[in-house]
């Protein structure tokens, strides 16, 4: 299986920014989707952003204009750049790969937005 390793989470004040990274253990061939999910305490896991192998992106309404998903194919890495963070963004953030080989989840990284 492909292993996904996340990093970049932490504690930030409201209005601050963070960049999350999700590095895959190997390159991905064929059609794929890379997704960022988040799960806040006591809530269901929510799809936040996605990017396809063709470079198309999509976002949940609550983060449009504040978050940006991107990729670096040479590094087998997908990023989630987050600006203007709000306390409501506090959650564990997970990356997910959907490829012709299968479906894989990262371990999650904690983002806490608090003053």
C-alpha positions in Angstrom: 0.0 0.0 0.0 0.9 3.6 -0.4 1.8 5.3 2.9 0.8 8.9 3.5 2.6 11.0 6.1 1.2 14.4 7.2 2.9 17.3 8.8 2.5 21.0 9.5 -0.2 21.1 12.1 0.0 23.1 15.3 -1.5 25.9 17.4 -2.2 29.2 15.7 -4.1 32.3 16.7 -7.3 33.4 14.8 -6.4 35.1 11.6 -3.1 33.2 11.3 -2.0 30.7 8.7 -0.6 27.2 8.4 0.6 24.9 5.6 -0.2 21.2 5.8 1.8 18.7 3.9 1.0 15.1 2.8 3.9 13.1 1.4 3.2 9.8 -0.4 5.8 7.0 -0.1 5.9 6.6 -3.9 4.7 8.2 -7.1 1.2 7.6 -8.2 0.4 6.5 -11.7 -2.8 6.9 -13.6 -5.9 8.8 -12.6 -6.1 9.8 -8.9 -7.7 12.2 -6.4 -6.0 13.6 -3.4 -8.4 14.9 -0.7 -8.1 16.8 2.6 -10.6 15.9 5.3 -11.1 17.3 8.8 -12.8 16.0 11.9 -13.6 18.4 14.7 -14.4 17.0 18.2 -17.9 15.5 18.3 -18.5 16.0 14.6 -18.4 13.9 11.4 -15.4 13.9 9.1 -15.8 16.5 6.4 -14.3 16.8 3.0 -12.4 20.1 2.8 -10.6 20.2 -0.5 -9.6 17.9 -3.4 -7.2 17.9 -6.3 -7.2 15.6 -9.3 -4.3 14.2 -11.3 -5.3 16.7 -14.0 -5.0 19.6 -11.5 -8.6 20.4 -11.0 -9.5 21.6 -7.5 -12.6 21.8 -5.3 -13.4 23.2 -1.9 -16.1 23.2 0.7 -17.9 26.5 0.8 -16.7 27.3 4.3 -13.0 27.5 3.2 -13.3 29.0 -0.2 -11.0 32.0 -0.6 -9.1 31.0 2.5 -7.6 27.5 1.7 -5.6 26.4 -1.3 -4.7 22.8 -2.3 -1.7 22.2 -4.4 0.8 19.5 -5.4 4.4 18.9 -6.1 4.6 15.8 -8.3 8.4 15.6 -8.0 8.1 15.3 -4.2 5.0 13.1 -4.3 3.5 15.7 -1.9 0.1 17.5 -1.7 -0.3 20.7 0.4 -3.1 22.6 2.0 -2.3 26.2 2.5 -4.7 27.8 5.1 -5.1 31.5 5.6 -7.4 33.6 7.9 -7.9 30.7 10.2 -10.9 30.6 12.5 -11.6 28.7 15.7 -14.2 26.7 13.7 -11.3 25.3 11.6 -9.9 23.5 14.7 -9.9 19.8 13.8 -7.7 16.8 13.0 -6.9 17.1 9.3 -6.4 13.9 7.2 -5.2 13.4 3.6 -6.7 10.7 1.4 -5.6 9.2 -1.8 -8.0 7.6 -4.3 -6.1 5.9 -7.1 -6.4 2.9 -9.5 -4.6 0.9 -6.8 -6.9 1.6 -3.9 -7.9 4.1 -1.2 -5.4 5.3 1.4 -5.6 7.5 4.5 -3.0 9.5 6.3 -2.6 9.4 10.1 -3.9 13.0 10.6 -2.4 16.1 12.0 -3.9 18.4 14.6 -4.8 22.0 13.8 -5.9 24.2 16.8 -7.0 27.8 16.2 -7.3 29.6 19.5 -6.2 32.8 21.2 
